[in-house]
Amino acid sequence: MNKLKLFDLFSKKNEKDEVVEEHAPGWDAITEEVERIYPEQKDPKHYGTAFKWRVRGKDPLDGINIYDGGDYWRFVTYGLSELYGKER
């Protein structure tokens, strides 16, 4: 018997019941720019939301990455913008 995992409930699936990755060009653009500034930090601390705003969640941010800037921390937010393509 195949057990269903919690996040499987929220995954998009195609006809073959395979998980389909969501395209997020806005998210990718933000990450690309931050990696240009902090090239040595490819795996920053990340905090995400359980239910995104776009699926009727309460948090307008999809996530926050935290980078070590030496004497400071840089918080990079993902949300309040068009992360998943042009919407309007």
Protein Blocks (a to p, Z undefined) as FASTA:
>chain_A
ZZddfklmmpccdfkopacddddfklmmmmmmmmmmmmmlmbccddddfbdfklopabfb
fbdcdddehjaccdddeehiafnopfZZ
